[in-house]
Amino acid sequence: MKKIEAIIRPDKYAEVKKALEAAGYPGLNVTEVAGHGVQKGVHKQFRGLKYHLGEIPKVKLEIVVPAKDERKIVKVILKAACTHKEGDGKIFVSPVEKAWRISSGESGEKVVS
């Protein structure tokens, strides 16, 4: 199994969620996060005053999938979240050794499929 973590623009969340549902993966965890990459934040202007926003609001999606579906899900997220602009986000993939469904106690890959 693989855990896919995607940090995306908040305005792309609905599109990514819809694309994942269409691909057969409606289950995911969502967290509002803030941070910055190499750009170290952004400069904004409000009512004539300039200011620096160091941490940019993002949405973090977490989804655990069978290893065979990793590439498919990453492609879905890449396509739906991309604006071709700096700050689109990142995707991280990690191995998942074990998983259990709490309600039934069953374990293994069937828990995520």
N, CA, C and O of each residue as an XYZ file, in Angstrom:
452
protein
N       0.843     -1.180      0.000
C       0.000      0.000      0.000
C       0.884      1.238      0.000
O       2.035      1.195      0.434
N       0.331      2.338     -0.491
C       1.047      3.606     -0.558
C       0.185      4.715      0.042
O      -1.033      4.741     -0.135
N       0.838      5.618      0.747
C       0.166      6.814      1.252
C       0.586      7.981      0.369
O       1.772      8.280      0.230
N      -0.400      8.627     -0.220
C      -0.142      9.777     -1.083
C      -0.585     11.017     -0.333
O      -1.744     11.138      0.064
N       0.347     11.937     -0.141
C       0.057     13.220      0.488
C       0.229     14.296     -0.578
O       1.286     14.403     -1.200
N      -0.805     15.078     -0.778
C      -0.747     16.157     -1.769
C      -1.045     17.468     -1.062
O      -2.054     17.602     -0.369
N      -0.157     18.431     -1.244
C      -0.366     19.769     -0.700
C      -0.694     20.652     -1.901
O       0.136     20.850     -2.788
N      -1.921     21.179     -1.914
C      -2.422     21.878     -3.101
C      -3.007     23.242     -2.730
O      -3.190     23.565     -1.556
N      -3.290     24.024     -3.763
C      -3.967     25.313     -3.573
C      -5.391     25.048     -3.075
O      -6.053     24.127     -3.554
N      -5.865     25.849     -2.117
C      -7.233     25.642     -1.613
C      -8.305     25.733     -2.703
O      -9.307     25.021     -2.649
N      -8.095     26.604     -3.684
C      -9.099     26.770     -4.736
C      -9.138     25.595     -5.713
O     -10.043     25.529     -6.546
N      -8.185     24.671     -5.636
C      -8.179     23.490     -6.500
C      -8.743     22.255     -5.797
O      -8.880     21.198     -6.413
N      -9.072     22.388     -4.500
C      -9.533     21.235     -3.730
C     -10.775     20.580     -4.341
O     -10.801     19.363     -4.526
N     -11.792     21.365     -4.653
C     -13.044     20.792     -5.182
C     -12.787     20.032     -6.480
O     -13.362     18.967     -6.702
N     -11.938     20.569     -7.324
C     -11.628     19.920     -8.599
C     -10.876     18.598     -8.383
O     -11.168     17.596     -9.035
N      -9.905     18.609     -7.459
C      -9.144     17.391     -7.167
C     -10.061     16.337     -6.545
O      -9.998     15.165     -6.918
N     -10.911     16.744     -5.600
C     -11.846     15.813     -4.950
C     -12.765     15.167     -5.982
O     -12.985     13.956     -5.948
N     -13.297     15.968     -6.895
C     -14.181     15.454     -7.935
C     -13.441     14.465     -8.846
O     -13.993     13.433     -9.227
N     -12.196     14.788     -9.189
C     -11.401     13.909    -10.057
C     -11.086     12.585     -9.359
O     -11.115     11.527     -9.987
N     -10.785     12.644     -8.057
C     -10.519     11.416     -7.314
C     -11.770     10.544     -7.222
O     -11.692      9.323     -7.355
N     -12.918     11.173     -6.995
C     -14.180     10.425     -6.956
C     -14.456      9.761     -8.300
O     -14.882      8.607     -8.348
N     -14.216     10.481     -9.384
C     -14.430      9.929    -10.723
C     -13.482      8.759    -11.004
O     -13.812      7.855    -11.771
N     -12.299      8.784    -10.374
C     -11.324      7.701    -10.553
C     -11.606      6.521     -9.642
O     -10.900      5.514     -9.693
N     -12.640      6.636     -8.801
C     -13.010      5.537     -7.921
C     -12.405      5.614     -6.535
O     -12.399      4.622     -5.806
N     -11.892      6.788     -6.157
C     -11.282      6.955     -4.837
C     -11.917      8.126     -4.097
O     -11.344      9.215     -4.051
N     -13.102      7.911     -3.513
C     -13.782      8.993     -2.806
C     -13.248      9.239     -1.392
O     -13.487     10.306     -0.826
N     -12.535      8.276     -0.816
C     -12.083      8.403      0.562
C     -10.760      9.132      0.670
O      -9.782      8.755      0.023
N     -10.725     10.182      1.490
C      -9.485     10.902      1.715
C      -9.593     11.707      2.994
O     -10.691     11.952      3.493
N      -8.467     12.113      3.518
C      -8.410     12.996      4.679
C      -7.945     14.355      4.196
O      -7.069     14.453      3.337
N      -8.534     15.405      4.753
C      -8.238     16.768      4.323
C      -7.871     17.601      5.543
O      -8.552     17.556      6.568
N      -6.792     18.357      5.424
C      -6.338     19.236      6.497
C      -5.969     20.585      5.895
O      -5.307     20.653      4.859
N      -6.400     21.656      6.552
C      -5.953     22.986      6.141
C      -4.583     23.217      6.769
O      -4.413     23.072      7.980
N      -3.607     23.578      5.936
C      -2.239     23.802      6.399
C      -1.739     25.137      5.853
O      -2.394     25.761      5.018
N      -0.593     25.558      6.324
C       0.051     26.767      5.802
C       1.544     26.517      5.759
O       2.092     25.832      6.623
N       2.193     27.067      4.765
C       3.630     26.885      4.641
C       4.143     27.609      3.408
O       3.423     28.382      2.775
N       5.396     27.346      3.083
C       5.968     27.932      1.870
C       7.063     27.036      1.332
O       7.672     26.253      2.062
N       7.294     27.168      0.067
C       8.356     26.431     -0.600
C       9.536     27.346     -0.848
O       9.847     28.208     -0.026
N      10.186     27.160     -1.968
C      11.369     27.945     -2.288
C      11.068     29.428     -2.476
O      11.968     30.260     -2.360
N       9.810     29.768     -2.767
C       9.468     31.168     -2.987
C       9.399     31.955     -1.676
O       9.356     33.185     -1.698
N       9.388     31.257     -0.533
C       9.372     31.857      0.807
C       8.232     32.844      1.002
O       8.433     33.927      1.553
N       7.056     32.483      0.563
C       5.881     33.323      0.739
C       5.609     34.193     -0.471
O       6.221     34.030     -1.526
N       4.676     35.124     -0.301
C       4.306     36.026     -1.393
C       4.174     37.451     -0.867
O       3.934     37.682      0.318
N       4.335     38.386     -1.778
C       4.118     39.799     -1.453
C       2.734     40.175     -1.951
O       2.373     39.876     -3.089
N       1.960     40.832     -1.096
C       0.600     41.246     -1.430
C       0.456     42.737     -1.206
O       1.300     43.382     -0.583
N      -0.637     43.265     -1.732
C      -0.962     44.663     -1.505
C      -2.441     44.762     -1.188
O      -3.273     44.182     -1.885
N      -2.772     45.507     -0.119
C      -4.154     45.697      0.291
C      -4.360     47.163      0.638
O      -3.715     47.703      1.536
N      -5.268     47.790     -0.087
C      -5.570     49.213      0.116
C      -4.316     50.075      0.127
O      -4.167     50.974      0.955
N      -3.428     49.787     -0.797
C      -2.218     50.580     -0.961
C      -1.061     50.175     -0.075
O       0.058     50.646     -0.281
N      -1.292     49.319      0.901
C      -0.218     48.879      1.791
C       0.343     47.550      1.315
O      -0.405     46.606      1.061
N       1.654     47.483      1.198
C       2.319     46.248      0.792
C       2.689     45.459      2.042
O       3.093     46.029      3.055
N       2.545     44.143      1.955
C       2.933     43.288      3.059
C       3.415     41.942      2.526
O       3.139     41.572      1.384
N       4.140     41.218      3.379
C       4.683     39.909      3.007
C       3.922     38.823      3.772
O       3.809     38.879      4.997
N       3.411     37.849      3.046
C       2.720     36.713      3.647
C       3.680     35.531      3.586
O       3.875     34.936      2.527
N       4.281     35.194      4.727
C       5.309     34.147      4.774
C       4.760     32.750      4.597
O       5.316     31.954      3.840
N       3.678     32.442      5.285
C       3.056     31.127      5.167
C       1.797     31.260      4.322
O       0.909     32.059      4.622
N       1.738     30.477      3.283
C       0.635     30.535      2.335
C      -0.366     29.427      2.673
O       0.036     28.281      2.874
N      -1.660     29.748      2.739
C      -2.664     28.716      3.029
C      -2.703     27.654      1.923
O      -2.703     27.975      0.735
N      -2.735     26.403      2.333
C      -2.820     25.265      1.417
C      -3.780     24.238      2.002
O      -4.231     24.372      3.140
N      -4.085     23.222      1.221
C      -4.886     22.087      1.669
C      -4.024     20.842      1.493
O      -3.412     20.636      0.445
N      -3.987     20.013      2.540
C      -3.232     18.755      2.460
C      -4.223     17.603      2.366
O      -5.090     17.442      3.224
N      -4.082     16.812      1.319
C      -4.908     15.622      1.114
C      -4.065     14.396      1.422
O      -2.896     14.327      1.044
N      -4.658     13.435      2.106
C      -3.984     12.170      2.375
C      -4.900     11.046      1.928
O      -6.083     11.010      2.266
N      -4.327     10.128      1.159
C      -5.102      8.999      0.668
C      -4.184      7.779      0.639
O      -3.047      7.859      0.173
N      -4.682      6.657      1.137
C      -3.921      5.408      1.114
C      -4.557      4.514      0.055
O      -5.766      4.281      0.053
N      -3.707      4.020     -0.847
C      -4.193      3.234     -1.984
C      -3.361      1.960     -2.129
O      -2.234      1.896     -1.639
N      -3.913      0.945     -2.799
C      -3.096     -0.221     -3.129
C      -1.895      0.239     -3.976
O      -2.027      1.159     -4.783
N      -0.753     -0.383     -3.798
C       0.469      0.017     -4.499
C       0.271      0.074     -6.014
O       0.862      0.918     -6.688
N      -0.553     -0.818     -6.543
C      -0.770     -0.854     -7.994
C      -1.465      0.408     -8.521
O      -1.384      0.707     -9.712
N      -2.140      1.140     -7.646
C      -2.898      2.331     -8.066
C      -2.160      3.650     -7.823
O      -2.681      4.721     -8.132
N      -0.955      3.571     -7.273
C      -0.196      4.785     -6.946
C      -0.052      5.723     -8.144
O      -0.414      6.896     -8.054
N       0.462      5.229     -9.245
C       0.716      6.071    -10.426
C      -0.581      6.702    -10.939
O      -0.598      7.880    -11.296
N      -1.652      5.933    -10.975
C      -2.953      6.432    -11.459
C      -3.432      7.607    -10.605
O      -3.849      8.634    -11.141
N      -3.375      7.458     -9.282
C      -3.871      8.498     -8.393
C      -2.982      9.738     -8.450
O      -3.490     10.860     -8.434
N      -1.678      9.555     -8.515
C      -0.769     10.699     -8.645
C      -1.081     11.473     -9.930
O      -1.116     12.704     -9.917
N      -1.304     10.770    -11.024
C      -1.645     11.439    -12.286
C      -2.949     12.219    -12.186
O      -3.052     13.328    -12.711
N      -3.943     11.648    -11.515
C      -5.234     12.326    -11.329
C      -5.031     13.640    -10.566
O      -5.561     14.681    -10.954
N      -4.261     13.578     -9.481
C      -4.019     14.775     -8.679
C      -3.216     15.804     -9.464
O      -3.544     16.990     -9.448
N      -2.171     15.361    -10.147
C      -1.352     16.283    -10.947
C      -2.202     17.033    -11.968
O      -2.076     18.249    -12.116
N      -3.055     16.316    -12.660
C      -3.875     16.939    -13.697
C      -4.880     17.924    -13.108
O      -5.050     19.026    -13.629
N      -5.547     17.531    -12.022
C      -6.608     18.368    -11.451
C      -6.066     19.565    -10.674
O      -6.737     20.595    -10.603
N      -4.866     19.461    -10.086
C      -4.345     20.527     -9.224
C      -3.441     21.518     -9.941
O      -3.115     22.567     -9.387
N      -3.035     21.204    -11.157
C      -2.040     22.017    -11.850
C      -2.625     23.298    -12.460
O      -3.638     23.271    -13.158
N      -1.950     24.423    -12.171
C      -2.277     25.692    -12.822
C      -1.103     26.172    -13.673
O      -1.198     27.193    -14.354
N       0.001     25.432    -13.629
C       1.248     25.787    -14.318
C       1.869     27.051    -13.750
O       2.577     27.769    -14.455
N       1.605     27.331    -12.462
C       2.176     28.497    -11.798
C       2.894     28.048    -10.534
O       2.571     27.013     -9.950
N       3.870     28.842    -10.126
C       4.582     28.574     -8.892
C       3.585     28.518     -7.732
O       2.652     29.319     -7.665
N       3.791     27.577     -6.833
C       2.904     27.464     -5.683
C       1.776     26.468     -5.854
O       0.873     26.411     -5.020
N       1.812     25.671     -6.934
C       0.766     24.666     -7.144
C       0.793     23.583     -6.071
O      -0.238     22.975     -5.785
N       1.950     23.335     -5.477
C       2.036     22.372     -4.388
C       2.991     21.236     -4.664
O       3.813     21.297     -5.578
N       2.868     20.195     -3.856
C       3.753     19.033     -3.944
C       2.942     17.767     -3.681
O       1.869     17.808     -3.079
N       3.485     16.638     -4.149
C       2.921     15.321     -3.862
C       4.047     14.462     -3.305
O       5.146     14.418     -3.858
N       3.754     13.780     -2.199
C       4.709     12.881     -1.574
C       4.075     11.493     -1.491
O       2.889     11.363     -1.189
N       4.870     10.458     -1.761
C       4.385      9.082     -1.692
C       5.274      8.308     -0.718
O       6.501      8.339     -0.808
N       4.620      7.614      0.213
C       5.330      6.827      1.218
C       4.738      5.426      1.276
O       3.558      5.237      0.981
N       5.557      4.437      1.657
C       5.007      3.084      1.828
C       4.174      3.002      3.103
O       4.469      3.672      4.092
N       3.142      2.182      3.071
C       2.329      1.883      4.249
C       2.509      0.396      4.528
O       2.185     -0.447      3.691
N       3.020      0.087      5.694
C       3.305     -1.302      6.024
C       2.060     -2.080      6.417
O       1.882     -3.223      5.997
N       1.195     -1.466      7.225
C       0.019     -2.172      7.717
C      -1.145     -1.204      7.863
O      -0.949      0.000      8.027
N      -2.356     -1.741      7.803
C      -3.561     -0.938      8.006
C      -4.656     -1.820      8.586
O      -4.760     -3.000      8.252
N      -5.480     -1.233      9.466
C      -6.600     -1.942     10.064
C      -7.856     -1.107      9.952
O      -7.802      0.119     10.042
N      -8.972     -1.754      9.757
C     -10.275     -1.096      9.844
C     -10.732     -1.263     11.285
O     -10.904     -2.388     11.757
N     -10.926     -0.170     11.977
C     -11.242     -0.207     13.407
C     -12.567     -0.910     13.679
O     -12.661     -1.693     14.624
N     -13.586     -0.649     12.875
C     -14.914     -1.200     13.154
C     -14.973     -2.714     13.092
O     -15.732     -3.333     13.838
N     -14.183     -3.322     12.214
C     -14.263     -4.777     12.054
C     -12.990     -5.512     12.470
O     -13.011     -6.726     12.672
N     -11.898     -4.791     12.595
C     -10.635     -5.429     12.940
C      -9.915     -6.042     11.762
O      -8.800     -6.542     11.911
N     -10.546     -6.012     10.558
C      -9.861     -6.593      9.397
C      -8.639     -5.756      9.057
O      -8.572     -4.570      9.381
N      -7.666     -6.397      8.393
C      -6.429     -5.712      8.079
C      -5.971     -6.009      6.657
O      -6.513     -6.878      5.974
N      -4.966     -5.270      6.237
C      -4.386     -5.486      4.911
C      -4.947     -4.532      3.874
O      -5.621     -3.553      4.192
N      -4.648     -4.850      2.630
C      -5.003     -3.981      1.512
C      -6.501     -3.825      1.327
O      -6.954     -2.808      0.803
N      -7.282     -4.822      1.750
C      -8.742     -4.732      1.587
C      -9.323     -3.559      2.378
O     -10.431     -3.107      2.090
N      -8.581     -3.062      3.376
C      -9.031     -1.924      4.181
C      -9.091     -0.642      3.344
O      -9.889      0.249      3.637
N      -8.262     -0.543      2.318
C      -8.209      0.692      1.513
C      -8.834      0.547      0.146
O      -8.885      1.522     -0.603
N      -9.311     -0.629     -0.210
C      -9.907     -0.781     -1.546
C     -11.395     -0.976     -1.467
O     -12.055     -1.120     -2.497
